[in-house]
Amino acid sequence: MTSMHDLPDAVSVAGAVRAGTTSAAEVVDAHLRRAAGSNPRLNALTVVFGDRARRRADEVDRAVAQGRDPGPLAGVPVSVKENIDLTWSATTQGWRGAADAVPTRDATVVERVLAAGAVPVGRGNMSDFGMRWDTDNDLFGRTLNPFDETRTVFGSSGGDAVAVATGMSTLGLGNDFGGSVRLPASALGVCGLRPSLGRVPRSAVAEDPVALTLQQFSVNGFLARSVRDLRTALAVTEGWDGRDPVSLDLPPVGSFDGPRRAAVVRDPLGWGVDEQVGAAVDRAAKTLRAAGWEVEESEPPLLEEAAVLWRRLAVTDVAWSLDPARLPVPLGRSAAQFLRDSTAVTRPYESAADLAQAWARHPVVAAAWRSFQHETPLVLGPVFTERVPPVDFDLGGQQAAEDAWRRLRLVVAANFLGLPAVSVPMGTDAGGMPLSVQLIGPLQGEAAVLAAATAL
């Protein structure tokens, strides 16, 4: 595959287009050529917008020619995950039942990247409703990992991660309910940002009820070739949105002026970590120290409770929202198997009292983390505690379902608490597969995680 290091990042692309040293048309054509060469095998993009992307690039070039600034993402090719509304194609969510569900309006994040000059070049593949930690569905099929096709790309934003890593797109728009941005980023050696709850608007709320976990745990985020691209994408898309009742009117993310202290969690909860994954965390800690951060081994409070509550609440809502009796078209085969295994190993809450008590623990855990991160803003640890696993690692029965969520326990704790987190590449393992680490900041503390990610 083309090395990501041979590909320009979004900031470089936009700068060259705005300066007139290259054209948006040339940039888009280069990405479309790579898609034509690689996508038939890798299946990262479910739809490639050839002619329409070229017309959009021509609009950007006309603006430059007329002396107008197209924006900070001028001519940047972006991919848009299959569950984010883009009027150019159906928002399928990877599910056959929505194969023709073309939206009438773009999601706010799409509107904002378009206003910043970006050019959609395709739709990123995902699992049905983003439910699995692998990227496969009956509508479009499996997305392959260009490093090793027998290994997972994780999920559910796997298509966008592969597109960014291989040069089909420069920036990917995804979302993260339980690691769906950070995990694919870690499997492809790219950067992935999950913003804080409320900072980046999500899709408009539908008329149908939306599960509470989806409201509280899921945020739109980004896959990119550099940390500065993550920062740029965040600056373009953040801010209050009248269509999203969770969105907040916050000051823009600036430089970090808080205490440069980081807690290293090499093996969260002591449940085990692959030695090469642990070594990547060690290298990251050493790098942060060299950059002036005070780094010490320390585990955040109530970590196990945060991970377990995320798991049980998520399974409870998924069992309700994806009940076959509610769906006009069944889930895909692998998604249905994942749902069966997950609900068997982690039983949904059966009483209103148990469910209420679980949600009542949320502010207790959040308060403990807030106190911890007031003194030590940054948490550094693994994304997945094993090296990139085989495809379908999250299938195969109850034990596989149990092992999968336990190995990303630090990931889902951030989702439970709505915290910002970024996945940053840290080289490769002995077999040449990407290794990454995760940085978690305090609520609305994107400045901390981006500062540390930049140091790495």
C-alpha positions as CSV (number, residue, x, y, z in Angstrom):
1,M,0.0,0.0,0.0
2,T,1.0,3.6,-0.4
3,S,2.7,4.8,2.8
4,M,0.7,7.3,4.8
5,H,3.9,9.2,5.3
6,D,4.1,9.7,1.5
7,L,0.7,11.4,1.5
8,P,0.0,15.0,2.4
9,D,-2.3,15.8,5.3
10,A,-5.4,18.0,5.0
11,V,-3.6,21.2,6.2
12,S,-1.0,20.8,3.5
13,V,-3.5,20.1,0.8
14,A,-5.7,23.1,1.7
15,G,-2.7,25.4,2.0
16,A,-1.5,24.4,-1.5
17,V,-5.0,24.8,-3.0
18,R,-5.5,28.2,-1.4
19,A,-2.1,29.3,-2.5
20,G,-2.7,28.2,-6.1
21,T,0.3,25.9,-6.2
22,T,-2.0,23.0,-6.9
23,S,-5.7,22.8,-7.8
24,A,-8.5,21.1,-6.0
25,A,-9.2,19.2,-9.3
26,E,-5.7,17.7,-9.3
27,V,-6.0,16.7,-5.6
28,V,-9.4,15.1,-6.1
29,D,-8.3,13.3,-9.2
30,A,-5.3,11.8,-7.4
31,H,-7.5,10.5,-4.6
32,L,-10.1,9.1,-7.1
33,R,-7.3,7.3,-9.0
34,R,-6.2,5.7,-5.7
35,A,-9.8,4.7,-5.0
36,A,-10.1,3.2,-8.4
37,G,-6.9,1.1,-7.9
38,S,-7.5,0.0,-4.3
39,N,-11.2,0.2,-3.4
40,P,-12.4,-2.8,-5.5
41,R,-10.1,-5.0,-3.3
42,L,-10.3,-3.2,0.1
43,N,-14.0,-2.2,0.0
44,A,-13.4,0.9,2.1
45,L,-15.8,3.2,0.2
46,T,-19.3,1.9,-0.5
47,V,-19.9,4.8,-2.9
48,V,-17.3,6.8,-4.8
49,F,-18.5,10.2,-6.0
50,G,-16.5,10.6,-9.2
51,D,-18.2,13.3,-11.3
52,R,-19.9,15.0,-8.5
53,A,-16.6,15.3,-6.5
54,R,-14.9,16.8,-9.6
55,R,-17.7,19.4,-10.0
56,R,-17.3,20.3,-6.4
57,A,-13.5,20.6,-6.8
58,D,-14.1,22.9,-9.8
59,E,-16.2,25.2,-7.5
60,V,-13.3,25.4,-5.1
61,D,-10.9,26.2,-7.9
62,R,-13.2,29.0,-9.2
63,A,-13.3,30.6,-5.8
64,V,-9.5,30.6,-5.6
65,A,-9.3,32.1,-9.1
66,Q,-11.7,34.8,-8.2
67,G,-9.6,35.7,-5.1
68,R,-12.0,34.2,-2.6
69,D,-10.9,32.0,0.3
70,P,-12.7,28.6,0.0
71,G,-11.9,27.8,3.6
72,P,-9.5,25.9,5.8
73,L,-10.4,22.6,4.1
74,A,-10.1,23.9,0.6
75,G,-10.1,21.0,-1.8
76,V,-9.6,18.4,0.9
77,P,-11.1,15.1,-0.1
78,V,-13.2,13.7,2.7
79,S,-15.1,10.4,3.2
80,V,-18.4,10.4,5.1
81,K,-19.4,7.3,7.1
82,E,-22.6,5.5,6.0
83,N,-24.5,6.7,9.1
84,I,-23.9,10.5,8.7
85,D,-26.4,12.3,6.5
86,L,-25.0,13.4,3.1
87,T,-27.6,14.1,0.5
88,W,-25.4,12.7,-2.3
89,S,-26.3,9.1,-1.4
90,A,-28.4,7.0,1.0
91,T,-27.6,7.0,4.7
92,T,-27.7,3.2,5.0
93,Q,-26.0,2.6,8.4
94,G,-24.7,-0.5,6.7
95,W,-28.2,-2.1,6.9
96,R,-30.2,-3.4,4.0
97,G,-33.3,-1.8,5.3
98,A,-32.0,1.7,4.6
99,A,-30.4,1.0,1.2
100,D,-32.6,3.7,-0.3
101,A,-32.8,6.2,2.6
102,V,-31.4,9.3,0.8
103,P,-31.6,12.2,3.3
104,T,-33.1,15.5,2.4
105,R,-30.6,17.5,4.3
106,D,-26.9,17.2,5.2
107,A,-25.8,16.5,8.8
108,T,-24.4,19.7,10.4
109,V,-20.9,18.3,10.4
110,V,-21.2,17.8,6.7
111,E,-22.6,21.2,6.2
112,R,-19.6,22.7,8.1
113,V,-16.9,20.8,6.3
114,L,-18.5,21.7,2.9
115,A,-18.6,25.4,4.0
116,A,-14.9,25.0,4.8
117,G,-14.1,23.9,1.2
118,A,-14.0,20.1,1.6
119,V,-14.9,17.7,-1.2
120,P,-16.7,14.5,-0.4
121,V,-15.2,11.7,-2.5
122,G,-17.0,8.7,-1.0
123,R,-19.0,6.9,1.8
124,G,-17.1,4.9,4.4
125,N,-18.2,1.3,5.1
126,M,-19.4,0.3,8.5
127,S,-21.1,-2.6,10.4
128,D,-24.9,-2.7,10.7
129,F,-25.9,0.3,12.8
130,G,-22.2,0.6,14.0
131,M,-22.9,-2.3,16.3
132,R,-19.8,-4.5,15.8
133,W,-16.1,-3.9,16.5
134,D,-15.4,-5.1,12.9
135,T,-16.5,-3.7,9.6
136,D,-18.7,-6.1,7.7
137,N,-22.4,-6.1,6.6
138,D,-24.7,-7.9,4.3
139,L,-25.3,-4.8,2.2
140,F,-21.8,-4.0,1.1
141,G,-19.6,-6.7,2.5
142,R,-16.3,-6.6,4.5
143,T,-13.7,-3.9,4.5
144,L,-10.1,-5.4,4.3
145,N,-7.0,-4.2,6.1
146,P,-4.3,-3.2,3.6
147,F,-1.5,-4.2,6.0
148,D,-2.9,-7.8,6.3
149,E,-6.2,-8.9,4.9
150,T,-6.6,-11.5,7.6
151,R,-6.6,-8.8,10.3
152,T,-9.6,-6.7,11.3
153,V,-9.9,-3.0,10.5
154,F,-12.0,-2.8,13.7
155,G,-15.2,-0.9,13.5
156,S,-17.4,0.7,13.0
157,S,-15.7,3.5,11.2
158,G,-13.4,1.0,9.5
159,G,-14.1,2.1,5.9
160,D,-13.1,5.7,6.6
161,A,-9.9,4.6,8.4
162,V,-8.8,2.5,5.4
163,A,-9.7,5.3,3.0
164,V,-7.5,7.8,4.9
165,A,-4.6,5.4,5.4
166,T,-4.5,4.5,1.7
167,G,-5.0,7.9,0.1
168,M,-8.6,7.5,-1.1
169,S,-9.6,10.3,1.2
170,T,-7.6,12.8,3.3
171,L,-10.0,13.2,6.2
172,G,-12.7,10.8,7.4
173,L,-16.0,11.8,9.2
174,G,-16.9,9.0,11.6
175,N,-18.5,8.6,15.0
176,D,-17.6,6.8,18.3
177,F,-20.1,5.0,20.5
178,G,-17.7,2.4,21.9
179,G,-14.4,3.1,20.2
180,S,-15.6,3.3,16.6
181,V,-13.2,6.0,15.7
182,R,-10.2,5.2,17.9
183,L,-10.2,1.5,17.2
184,P,-10.1,1.7,13.4
185,A,-7.5,4.4,13.6
186,S,-5.3,2.1,15.7
187,A,-5.6,-0.7,13.2
188,L,-4.6,1.5,10.3
189,G,-1.9,3.6,11.8
190,V,-3.8,6.9,11.5
191,C,-5.0,9.5,14.0
192,G,-8.5,9.3,15.4
193,L,-10.3,11.9,17.6
194,R,-13.4,11.3,19.7
195,P,-14.5,14.8,21.0
196,S,-16.3,15.4,24.2
197,L,-20.0,15.0,24.4
198,G,-21.7,18.1,23.1
199,R,-18.7,19.8,21.4
200,V,-19.4,18.5,17.8
201,P,-23.0,18.3,16.6
202,R,-24.5,15.0,15.7
203,S,-27.3,14.2,13.2
204,A,-30.7,15.7,13.7
205,V,-32.9,13.9,16.2
206,A,-35.4,11.8,14.4
207,E,-39.1,11.6,15.3
208,D,-38.6,8.0,16.6
209,P,-37.2,7.6,20.1
210,V,-33.4,7.5,20.3
211,A,-31.8,5.2,22.9
212,L,-30.4,7.1,25.9
213,T,-27.0,5.4,25.4
214,L,-26.8,6.7,21.8
215,Q,-27.6,10.2,23.1
216,Q,-24.9,10.0,25.8
217,F,-22.1,7.8,24.5
218,S,-21.9,8.5,20.8
219,V,-20.2,11.6,19.2
220,N,-19.1,12.5,15.7
221,G,-15.4,12.4,15.3
222,F,-12.5,12.3,12.8
223,L,-9.9,10.1,11.2
224,A,-6.9,11.9,9.8
225,R,-3.2,11.6,8.8
226,S,-2.0,14.1,11.4
227,V,-2.9,15.6,14.8
228,R,-3.0,19.1,13.2
229,D,-5.7,17.8,10.8
230,L,-7.7,16.6,13.8
231,R,-7.4,20.1,15.3
232,T,-8.5,21.7,12.1
233,A,-11.5,19.4,11.6
234,L,-12.5,20.1,15.2
235,A,-12.3,23.9,14.7
236,V,-14.4,23.7,11.6
237,T,-17.2,21.5,13.0
238,E,-17.5,22.4,16.7
239,G,-20.2,24.6,18.1
240,W,-23.8,24.9,19.0
241,D,-26.4,23.4,16.7
242,G,-30.1,24.1,16.9
243,R,-30.9,20.6,15.6
244,D,-28.9,18.8,18.3
245,P,-30.2,19.3,21.9
246,V,-26.9,17.9,23.3
247,S,-24.7,20.4,21.5
248,L,-23.0,23.1,23.5
249,D,-21.9,26.7,22.9
250,L,-18.3,26.4,24.0
251,P,-15.2,28.5,23.5
252,P,-13.1,27.2,20.6
253,V,-10.3,24.7,21.5
254,G,-7.1,26.6,22.0
255,S,-3.7,25.9,23.4
256,F,-3.4,23.9,26.6
257,D,-2.3,25.9,29.6
258,G,-3.2,23.4,32.3
259,P,-0.9,21.2,34.4
260,R,1.1,18.9,32.1
261,R,0.6,15.8,34.1
262,A,-0.3,12.4,32.8
263,A,-1.4,9.1,34.4
264,V,0.0,6.0,32.6
265,V,-2.3,2.9,32.6
266,R,-0.2,0.3,30.9
267,D,-2.5,-2.6,31.8
268,P,-5.9,-1.3,32.8
269,L,-7.3,-3.1,35.8
270,G,-4.5,-5.7,35.6
271,W,-6.5,-7.8,33.2
272,G,-3.5,-8.4,30.9
273,V,-1.9,-6.5,28.0
274,D,0.2,-7.8,25.0
275,E,3.9,-7.0,25.7
276,Q,4.3,-5.1,22.4
277,V,1.2,-3.0,23.1
278,G,2.6,-2.3,26.6
279,A,5.9,-1.3,25.1
280,A,4.1,1.2,22.8
281,V,2.6,2.8,25.9
282,D,6.0,2.9,27.5
283,R,7.5,4.7,24.5
284,A,4.7,7.2,24.5
285,A,5.2,7.8,28.2
286,K,8.9,8.4,27.6
287,T,8.2,10.8,24.8
288,L,5.8,12.8,26.9
289,R,8.4,13.1,29.7
290,A,10.9,14.3,27.2
291,A,8.3,16.9,26.0
292,G,8.0,18.3,29.6
293,W,5.1,16.3,30.9
294,E,5.1,14.9,34.4
295,V,4.2,11.2,33.9
296,E,3.5,8.6,36.6
297,E,1.8,5.2,36.8
298,S,-1.7,5.7,38.1
299,E,-5.1,4.3,37.3
300,P,-8.3,6.5,37.2
301,P,-10.9,5.7,39.9
302,L,-13.9,3.4,39.3
303,L,-12.5,2.3,35.9
304,E,-14.0,-1.2,36.1
305,E,-17.4,0.2,37.1
306,A,-17.3,2.7,34.2
307,A,-16.5,-0.1,31.7
308,V,-19.1,-2.5,33.1
309,L,-21.9,0.1,33.2
310,W,-21.1,1.1,29.6
311,R,-21.4,-2.5,28.6
312,R,-24.7,-3.3,30.4
313,L,-26.4,-0.1,29.4
314,A,-25.3,-0.4,25.8
315,V,-26.5,-4.0,25.6
316,T,-29.8,-3.1,27.2
317,D,-30.5,-0.3,24.7
318,V,-29.3,-2.3,21.7
319,A,-31.5,-5.3,22.6
320,W,-34.4,-2.9,22.6
321,S,-33.7,-0.7,19.6
322,L,-32.6,-3.6,17.3
323,D,-35.2,-6.1,18.5
324,P,-36.2,-8.0,15.3
325,A,-39.8,-7.3,16.0
326,R,-39.0,-3.6,15.6
327,L,-37.1,-3.9,12.3
328,P,-38.8,-4.2,9.0
329,V,-35.7,-5.8,7.5
330,P,-33.6,-8.2,9.6
331,L,-30.0,-7.4,10.7
332,G,-27.2,-8.8,8.7
333,R,-25.9,-12.2,9.6
334,S,-22.8,-11.2,11.5
335,A,-24.6,-8.3,13.3
336,A,-27.3,-10.7,14.4
337,Q,-24.8,-13.1,15.7
338,F,-22.9,-10.4,17.6
339,L,-26.2,-9.2,19.2
340,R,-27.0,-12.8,20.3
341,D,-23.6,-13.4,21.8
342,S,-23.4,-10.0,23.5
343,T,-26.8,-10.2,25.1
344,A,-26.0,-13.8,26.2
345,V,-22.8,-12.9,28.0
346,T,-24.0,-9.5,29.3
347,R,-27.6,-9.7,30.3
348,P,-29.7,-6.5,29.7
349,Y,-31.3,-4.8,32.7
350,E,-34.7,-6.4,33.2
351,S,-36.3,-4.0,35.7
352,A,-36.8,-0.2,35.7
353,A,-35.3,-0.1,39.1
354,D,-32.0,-1.7,38.0
355,L,-31.8,0.5,35.0
356,A,-32.5,3.6,37.0
357,Q,-29.8,2.6,39.6
358,A,-27.3,2.1,36.8
359,W,-27.8,5.6,35.4
360,A,-27.7,7.0,38.9
361,R,-24.2,5.7,39.2
362,H,-23.1,7.8,36.2
363,P,-22.6,11.1,38.0
364,V,-20.8,9.3,40.9
365,V,-18.3,7.8,38.5
366,A,-18.0,11.1,36.5
367,A,-17.4,13.1,39.7
368,A,-14.6,10.7,40.7
369,W,-12.9,11.1,37.3
370,R,-13.4,14.8,37.3
371,S,-11.6,15.1,40.7
372,F,-8.8,12.8,39.4
373,Q,-8.3,14.7,36.2
374,H,-8.4,18.1,37.9
375,E,-4.9,17.2,39.2
376,T,-3.8,14.9,36.4
377,P,-5.7,15.9,33.2
378,L,-4.3,13.2,30.9
379,V,-4.7,9.5,30.9
380,L,-2.4,7.5,28.7
381,G,-3.0,3.8,27.9
382,P,-3.7,1.3,25.2
383,V,-6.5,1.4,22.7
384,F,-6.9,-2.4,22.4
385,T,-4.9,-4.4,24.9
386,E,-3.9,-7.0,22.2
387,R,-2.3,-6.4,18.8
388,V,-4.6,-6.0,15.8
389,P,-6.7,-9.3,16.0
390,P,-8.0,-11.4,13.1
391,V,-11.2,-10.6,11.3
392,D,-14.4,-11.5,13.2
393,F,-12.5,-11.5,16.5
394,D,-15.7,-10.3,18.1
395,L,-17.7,-13.3,16.9
396,G,-17.5,-17.0,17.7
397,G,-19.6,-17.3,20.8
398,Q,-20.0,-15.8,24.3
399,Q,-16.3,-16.0,25.2
400,A,-15.3,-14.0,22.1
401,A,-17.9,-11.3,22.9
402,E,-16.6,-11.2,26.5
403,D,-12.9,-11.0,25.5
404,A,-13.6,-8.2,22.9
405,W,-15.1,-5.7,25.3
406,R,-12.6,-6.5,28.1
407,R,-9.7,-5.8,25.8
408,L,-11.0,-2.3,25.1
409,R,-12.0,-1.5,28.6
410,L,-10.2,1.8,28.7
411,V,-11.9,2.8,25.4
412,V,-15.5,2.4,26.6
413,A,-14.8,4.1,29.9
414,A,-14.2,7.3,27.9
415,N,-17.6,6.8,26.1
416,F,-19.4,6.2,29.3
417,L,-18.1,9.5,30.7
418,G,-18.4,11.5,27.5
419,L,-14.7,12.4,27.5
420,P,-12.4,13.5,24.6
421,A,-9.9,10.8,23.5
422,V,-7.5,10.4,20.7
423,S,-5.7,7.4,19.1
424,V,-2.2,8.2,18.1
425,P,0.1,5.8,16.0
426,M,3.2,4.5,17.8
427,G,5.0,2.5,15.2
428,T,4.5,-1.1,14.3
429,D,4.7,-4.5,15.9
430,A,7.2,-7.2,15.0
431,G,4.9,-8.3,12.2
432,G,4.5,-4.9,10.7
433,M,1.0,-4.1,12.0
434,P,0.3,-0.7,13.4
435,L,0.6,0.0,17.1
436,S,-1.2,2.9,18.8
437,V,-1.9,4.5,22.2
438,Q,-4.9,6.3,23.5
439,L,-4.9,9.7,25.3
440,I,-8.0,10.6,27.4
441,G,-8.6,14.1,28.6
442,P,-11.1,15.7,31.0
443,L,-14.6,16.7,29.9
444,Q,-14.2,19.4,27.2
445,G,-10.5,19.1,27.6
446,E,-9.6,18.6,23.9
447,A,-6.8,21.0,24.3
448,A,-5.0,18.6,26.7
449,V,-5.3,15.5,24.5
450,L,-4.3,17.4,21.3
451,A,-1.3,18.9,23.0
452,A,-0.1,15.5,24.2
453,A,-0.9,13.9,20.8
454,T,1.2,16.6,19.1
455,A,4.1,15.7,21.4
456,L,3.8,12.1,20.3
